[in-house]
Amino acid sequence: MNRLLLAVASAAVVCAAVSADAAVFTATYRGTVESGFDQTGVFGAPGADLAGLSFTAVYTIDDSTGTNASVPGQYSLTFGNSMSGNVTPVSAVLQINGASHSFSGATYGSATNFSPAFCCGGSVSHLAGENSFDGVQYYLNELNIAIAGYSGFFNPSWDYRAALHYSTKAGDSAGGLFRHQFSDSGTGISYYDYANLTVDSIDIDGVVGPPVGGVPEPAGWALMLSGFGLAGLRLRRRRATVPAT
């Protein structure tokens, strides 16, 4: 990860601005909950085991509100971080068991693409979250999903705006993490809902035209890498299935 951070930061120095119209589009992931627990009943009955349930996650990207950067042929991203005064360009909705839960991305969010030649066999990642802490109460609501094409079949564009329709293959790393957490040190009240996600497919409707260019501050690059890195905590290589004989 340190080498990757250095490579991206170095590329940012020579990143050239690319003029383009802002765009709004969606990225949809589908798959299965590998493991998870719904303590508060976000997706149904409180205390439910979410393992084995299907999920659909839809990210909405509006890069007119984000900070955008790209190195053509290598990578591109749009991101926002309220702590740095940037408006977040990514929000999301996660549906499990027929119920939906929203992520405004009010605190942070990003959409990032790496070309196969740049990193990880090509990768796509999306992050939307909000958190707060006032010294007593802590709140976190986050959805982070990524695909890295180690199978050799994944060939995403370097452009996060490009259309993409892909079903994951054996060898790909494809997964994500949902977290919904609260704690109050004064009252002792707390809850933690979570789901570890295995991704089967991704569909990005995409737009025509290159991403807006620019060079973000270092905090922006950190957010981009954390978006891919956090999902990486839950990435799983898909195993080839052997047909029964």
N, C-alpha and C positions, 0 to 999 in steps of 0.2 A: 504493500500500500504506500509506503514512503516513496518508493521509486515512481509509482504512478502519480502521486501528488507532485513530485518534482517535475515530471514530464509535462503534466498539464499546466503547471505554473509557468514553466519555461515557454511553452507554446503560447500562453496568453500574452507574453511580451511582444510577440510578432503577429498577433491576431489582428486581421484587418477588418474594418467595418464593412458590412454588406447591407445595402439599402433594400428594404422589402416592406410590403404592407403587412400590418399586424393581422393575425388570424386567430380564429376560435375553432377548435376541433376536439375530437374525443379519442381516447385510447381505452379499449375494452379488453380486460383479461378474464378468462374463464378457467375454472379448475375445481379442485377439491380441497377441503380443509383437512390437513394432515393430522393436526391436533388442535384442541382449543376448548375453552371453558367460558360459558356465558353467565357470569355470576349475577349480573343485574337484569338479565332478560332483554338485552338489546335486540336479539333475533328470535325471541319467543319466550318460553318459560324460564324464569330465573333458575340458575344452577344447572342448565342444560350442557351436556357434552356435545360439542360441535363437530367432533371428528367424523369424517366420512361424508359430510354434507357438501353439496355443490355450492359454489360461489360465483358471482359475477361482480366485477369491480369496474366501474366506469370513471375514468379521469376526464375532466374537462380542462383543456389548456387554452388560456387566453393570453397570448404573448404580447398583447398591447400594454399589459400592466406589469410585465416582468422586466428583469434585466437579462439581456440576451447576448450570447457570444458564440462564435464558431471559428473553427479552422477548417475550411473546405477540404473534404476528403478524409478528415480525421475525426472530428467530433463537433457537436453543437449542443447547446443547452439554453433553457430559459429558467429563471429561478427568482425567488423572492424570499426575503427574510426581514420580518418586522423589526427585529432588534437592530438591523442595519438601516432601517428606514425605507426598505424596498417593499413594494406591493407584491404579494404572492400571485403568480399566474396560474396556479394549479389548485383545483378542488376535486373532490371525489365522492362517490356513493358506492358503498359495499352492500350487496344483497346476499343474504344467507337465509335459507328456510322460509323464503317468501317475505322476509322483512328487510327493510333498508335502513342503513345508518350512514349519515353524512359527515364529511370532513371539509370544513370551509377552507382549510389551508391558511387561516388568518395569521398564523405565526411563521410558517415556512412551507415551501413547496418547490418542486423542480421537475423538469422533464429533460432527460439526457440521452443522447445517442452516441455510442462509440462505433466507428467502422471496424470491420474485422481486422484490418491491417493495423489499427491503432491499439486495440486492447481486447483481450478476453474472447477472441473469436467473434467479435461483434457483440454489442450489448445495448439494451434499451432499459431504462428505469424511470419510474415515476414515484413521486413522494408528495403527500399532502398531510399537514398536521397543524395542530394548535396546542399550545401548552401555556401554563401560567403557574406562578408560585409567589405568594405574598409573605413568605416566612412562616406561615402556618398551614395553609392549604395548597396542595399541589394537584394539578390537573393535566392530563395528557390524552389526546385523541389523535391517532396517527394511522395512516395506511401507506405502506411502502412495498412496492413490487418491482422485480427486475428479472430479466432473462439475459443469460450469457451463453453464447453459442458454441460451447466446447465440442459439440457433436460434429461440427464442420458443415452442417446443413443451414444454419442460421446465417443470413447474409443481410443484415439491416443496413440501411443507408446511414451515413454520418449525420444526416439531417433529421432532427427530431420531428420535423413537419411532414416527412415523407409517409405516404400510405404504406401499410404493412399488414399482411395477413399470413399468419404462421401458426402451425401446430407443432408443439415441442416434440423433439426426438430423443431417443436414448442417447445419453451423453451430455445433453444440454443441462445447464443449471438454471432452474426456473422456479422461483418461489417468492414469497413475501411474508409480511407480518402485519397483523392488525393489533393495535393496543388501545385500550380505553381504560384509563386508570385515574383514581382519585384517592387522596389521603388527607386527613386533617389531624395534625399532631396535637391539637388542643382537645378534641373530643375522642380521638382514637378511631374514628369512623374511616373506613377505607374499602375500596373495591378494585378488582382488576379483571377485566374481560380481555381475552386475547384469542387469536387464531393464527396458527402457522399454516401458510397456504402453499399448495403445489399447483403450478400453472400448467394447463393443458394447451391454451391457445391465446393469441393476442391479435386484435384487430384495431388498426389505427386508420381512421377515415382519411386523414391527411389533407394537405392543401397544396396548391401549385405555387412554386416560388421558393427561393432560398430563405433560410432563417435570417432574422435580423442579426447583425454582427455587433461586436463591442467587446470591451475588455472589462470584466467585473473586478471588484476589489478582492483581496485574498479570501475574505469571509465567504464570498460567492463560490469560489473554487472548493472551499471546504464543504459547503453545503452540497455541491454537486457530488463530491466524492462520498459524503456521508449518506446521500440518498442511495447510491449504489452499494455502499458498504453495509448499511443497516439491513437492506434486503438480503445482502450476501450472508448475513447471519443465518438466514433461513433457506438459502439456495440449496437445492438438492440435485445431484446428477440423476437424470432419469435412467432407469435400468431397462435394458432390453427384456421384453417378455418372451418366454419360450412357449410356443403353441403346444397344447396337450396332444399327445399321440395316442 
